[in-house]
Amino acid sequence: MGKKLSPKQLELYKRIDEILFYKWDPIGISDGGWARDEYQSYLPRVFVHALESDSPEAIAEYLGVVSTKSMGLSSATEHDMKIAQIIIEIKESLEL
C-alpha cells in the first residue's frame, strides 16, 4: 500500500486532476461529464513530477509524450508547457 498523502499533497492531487480534465483536455471531452475519468491514469505520474521538481519541463514533456505517442495527436508544446506552469504555480501556492 502507498504512502498516505498530506492534506496539502491531497489538495494538489485533486487540483491536478481538475487541470488535466478541464484545461489540458487534449481530446476535447471536458464539456461532457460522461468521460470524467478519461485522464486519471496520467494523474499519478504528473503528480510525482510536480512533487519532485519546481520546474514545469518534466510535466510538459510527459504531457507531450502522452498526447502524441499514446493518443496519436499532434504536438501542442506551448499548451503543455502552459498547463505544466499552472500545476507548478499551484504547488507553490500550497507551499509544497
C-alpha atoms as an extended CHARMM CRD file, in Angstrom:
* protein
*
        96  EXT
         1         1  MET       CA              0.0000000000        0.0000000000        0.0000000000  PROA      1               0.0000000000
         2         2  GLY       CA              1.2310000000        3.5140000000       -0.8370000000  PROA      2               0.0000000000
         3         3  LYS       CA              2.1430000000        6.3320000000        1.4930000000  PROA      3               0.0000000000
         4         4  LYS       CA             -0.7320000000        8.4690000000        2.7350000000  PROA      4               0.0000000000
         5         5  LEU       CA             -0.7810000000       11.9740000000        1.2890000000  PROA      5               0.0000000000
         6         6  SER       CA             -0.6490000000       15.0470000000        3.4960000000  PROA      6               0.0000000000
         7         7  PRO       CA             -3.6340000000       17.4240000000        3.2470000000  PROA      7               0.0000000000
         8         8  LYS       CA             -1.6310000000       19.7870000000        1.0040000000  PROA      8               0.0000000000
         9         9  GLN       CA             -0.4920000000       16.9180000000       -1.2230000000  PROA      9               0.0000000000
        10        10  LEU       CA             -4.0720000000       15.6720000000       -1.4830000000  PROA      10              0.0000000000
        11        11  GLU       CA             -5.1930000000       19.1680000000       -2.4700000000  PROA      11              0.0000000000
        12        12  LEU       CA             -2.5100000000       19.3110000000       -5.1730000000  PROA      12              0.0000000000
        13        13  TYR       CA             -3.5380000000       15.8600000000       -6.4290000000  PROA      13              0.0000000000
        14        14  LYS       CA             -7.1800000000       16.9390000000       -6.7060000000  PROA      14              0.0000000000
        15        15  ARG       CA             -6.2710000000       20.1750000000       -8.4490000000  PROA      15              0.0000000000
        16        16  ILE       CA             -4.0460000000       18.3970000000      -10.9600000000  PROA      16              0.0000000000
        17        17  ASP       CA             -6.9560000000       16.0720000000      -11.7290000000  PROA      17              0.0000000000
        18        18  GLU       CA             -9.1630000000       19.0960000000      -12.4440000000  PROA      18              0.0000000000
        19        19  ILE       CA             -6.4760000000       20.7810000000      -14.5480000000  PROA      19              0.0000000000
        20        20  LEU       CA             -5.9010000000       17.6890000000      -16.6790000000  PROA      20              0.0000000000
        21        21  PHE       CA             -9.6080000000       17.3320000000      -17.3830000000  PROA      21              0.0000000000
        22        22  TYR       CA            -10.7080000000       20.9340000000      -17.7970000000  PROA      22              0.0000000000
        23        23  LYS       CA             -7.5860000000       22.7360000000      -19.0450000000  PROA      23              0.0000000000
        24        24  TRP       CA             -5.2220000000       20.2050000000      -20.6380000000  PROA      24              0.0000000000
        25        25  ASP       CA             -8.0190000000       18.1170000000      -22.2560000000  PROA      25              0.0000000000
        26        26  PRO       CA             -6.1830000000       17.1480000000      -25.4750000000  PROA      26              0.0000000000
        27        27  ILE       CA             -9.1390000000       15.2590000000      -26.9610000000  PROA      27              0.0000000000
        28        28  GLY       CA            -11.7580000000       17.8830000000      -26.1140000000  PROA      28              0.0000000000
        29        29  ILE       CA            -14.0910000000       15.9760000000      -23.8110000000  PROA      29              0.0000000000
        30        30  SER       CA            -14.3510000000       18.3010000000      -20.8200000000  PROA      30              0.0000000000
        31        31  ASP       CA            -17.6980000000       19.7030000000      -21.9270000000  PROA      31              0.0000000000
        32        32  GLY       CA            -19.3650000000       16.3620000000      -21.1560000000  PROA      32              0.0000000000
        33        33  GLY       CA            -19.2820000000       14.6500000000      -17.7730000000  PROA      33              0.0000000000
        34        34  TRP       CA            -19.5200000000       11.1790000000      -19.2490000000  PROA      34              0.0000000000
        35        35  ALA       CA            -15.7370000000       10.7870000000      -19.5790000000  PROA      35              0.0000000000
        36        36  ARG       CA            -14.7020000000       12.4620000000      -16.3210000000  PROA      36              0.0000000000
        37        37  ASP       CA            -12.1000000000        9.7800000000      -15.5900000000  PROA      37              0.0000000000
        38        38  GLU       CA            -10.5060000000        9.8980000000      -19.0550000000  PROA      38              0.0000000000
        39        39  TYR       CA             -7.1880000000       11.4220000000      -17.9590000000  PROA      39              0.0000000000
        40        40  GLN       CA             -6.9570000000        9.9950000000      -14.4490000000  PROA      40              0.0000000000
        41        41  SER       CA             -4.4990000000        7.2920000000      -15.4740000000  PROA      41              0.0000000000
        42        42  TYR       CA             -1.9640000000       10.0770000000      -16.1630000000  PROA      42              0.0000000000
        43        43  LEU       CA             -2.5980000000       11.8360000000      -12.8660000000  PROA      43              0.0000000000
        44        44  PRO       CA             -0.1920000000        9.8740000000      -10.6120000000  PROA      44              0.0000000000
        45        45  ARG       CA              2.7850000000       10.4720000000      -12.9010000000  PROA      45              0.0000000000
        46        46  VAL       CA              2.0360000000       14.1820000000      -13.2960000000  PROA      46              0.0000000000
        47        47  PHE       CA              1.6550000000       14.4270000000       -9.5180000000  PROA      47              0.0000000000
        48        48  VAL       CA              5.0460000000       12.7820000000       -8.9200000000  PROA      48              0.0000000000
        49        49  HSD       CA              6.7030000000       15.0710000000      -11.4650000000  PROA      49              0.0000000000
        50        50  ALA       CA              5.1530000000       18.0710000000       -9.6900000000  PROA      50              0.0000000000
        51        51  LEU       CA              6.3670000000       16.9390000000       -6.2750000000  PROA      51              0.0000000000
        52        52  GLU       CA              9.8770000000       16.1320000000       -7.4680000000  PROA      52              0.0000000000
        53        53  SER       CA             10.6530000000       19.4070000000       -9.2320000000  PROA      53              0.0000000000
        54        54  ASP       CA              9.9340000000       23.1160000000       -9.1830000000  PROA      54              0.0000000000
        55        55  SER       CA             10.3770000000       23.2150000000      -12.9460000000  PROA      55              0.0000000000
        56        56  PRO       CA              7.4860000000       22.6410000000      -15.3600000000  PROA      56              0.0000000000
        57        57  GLU       CA              9.6160000000       21.0000000000      -18.0760000000  PROA      57              0.0000000000
        58        58  ALA       CA              9.2530000000       17.3830000000      -16.9090000000  PROA      58              0.0000000000
        59        59  ILE       CA              5.4780000000       17.7390000000      -16.6260000000  PROA      59              0.0000000000
        60        60  ALA       CA              5.1970000000       19.3860000000      -20.0470000000  PROA      60              0.0000000000
        61        61  GLU       CA              7.3800000000       16.7120000000      -21.6170000000  PROA      61              0.0000000000
        62        62  TYR       CA              5.2810000000       13.9200000000      -20.0970000000  PROA      62              0.0000000000
        63        63  LEU       CA              2.0300000000       15.5350000000      -21.2690000000  PROA      63              0.0000000000
        64        64  GLY       CA              3.5150000000       15.8380000000      -24.7460000000  PROA      64              0.0000000000
        65        65  VAL       CA              4.5110000000       12.1880000000      -24.8460000000  PROA      65              0.0000000000
        66        66  VAL       CA              1.0650000000       11.1190000000      -23.6730000000  PROA      66              0.0000000000
        67        67  SER       CA             -0.7770000000       13.1940000000      -26.2500000000  PROA      67              0.0000000000
        68        68  THR       CA              1.4710000000       12.3290000000      -29.1900000000  PROA      68              0.0000000000
        69        69  LYS       CA              2.5750000000        8.7530000000      -28.5090000000  PROA      69              0.0000000000
        70        70  SER       CA             -0.3860000000        7.3660000000      -26.5560000000  PROA      70              0.0000000000
        71        71  MET       CA             -3.1920000000        9.3650000000      -28.1410000000  PROA      71              0.0000000000
        72        72  GLY       CA             -1.7190000000        9.8910000000      -31.6050000000  PROA      72              0.0000000000
        73        73  LEU       CA             -2.3620000000       13.6350000000      -31.5690000000  PROA      73              0.0000000000
        74        74  SER       CA             -0.2380000000       16.4560000000      -32.9230000000  PROA      74              0.0000000000
        75        75  SER       CA              2.2520000000       18.0680000000      -30.5960000000  PROA      75              0.0000000000
        76        76  ALA       CA              0.9610000000       21.0080000000      -28.5330000000  PROA      76              0.0000000000
        77        77  THR       CA              4.1960000000       22.0340000000      -26.8420000000  PROA      77              0.0000000000
        78        78  GLU       CA              3.0960000000       25.5480000000      -25.8340000000  PROA      78              0.0000000000
        79        79  HSD       CA             -0.1810000000       24.3050000000      -24.3970000000  PROA      79              0.0000000000
        80        80  ASP       CA              1.5440000000       21.5090000000      -22.4720000000  PROA      80              0.0000000000
        81        81  MET       CA              4.0380000000       23.9980000000      -21.0190000000  PROA      81              0.0000000000
        82        82  LYS       CA              1.2380000000       26.3730000000      -20.0260000000  PROA      82              0.0000000000
        83        83  ILE       CA             -0.5380000000       23.5190000000      -18.2050000000  PROA      83              0.0000000000
        84        84  ALA       CA              2.6900000000       22.4660000000      -16.5060000000  PROA      84              0.0000000000
        85        85  GLN       CA              3.3080000000       26.0260000000      -15.3350000000  PROA      85              0.0000000000
        86        86  ILE       CA             -0.1850000000       26.2070000000      -13.8370000000  PROA      86              0.0000000000
        87        87  ILE       CA              0.4870000000       22.9900000000      -11.9200000000  PROA      87              0.0000000000
        88        88  ILE       CA              3.8010000000       24.3020000000      -10.5800000000  PROA      88              0.0000000000
        89        89  GLU       CA              2.1650000000       27.5990000000       -9.5730000000  PROA      89              0.0000000000
        90        90  ILE       CA             -0.4920000000       25.7070000000       -7.6290000000  PROA      90              0.0000000000
        91        91  LYS       CA              2.1740000000       23.5780000000       -5.9750000000  PROA      91              0.0000000000
        92        92  GLU       CA              3.9950000000       26.7400000000       -4.9130000000  PROA      92              0.0000000000
        93        93  SER       CA              0.7900000000       28.3570000000       -3.6430000000  PROA      93              0.0000000000
        94        94  LEU       CA              0.2210000000       25.3080000000       -1.4600000000  PROA      94              0.0000000000
        95        95  GLU       CA              3.8100000000       25.6750000000       -0.1740000000  PROA      95              0.0000000000
        96        96  LEU       CA              4.8550000000       22.1780000000       -1.1790000000  PROA      96              0.0000000000
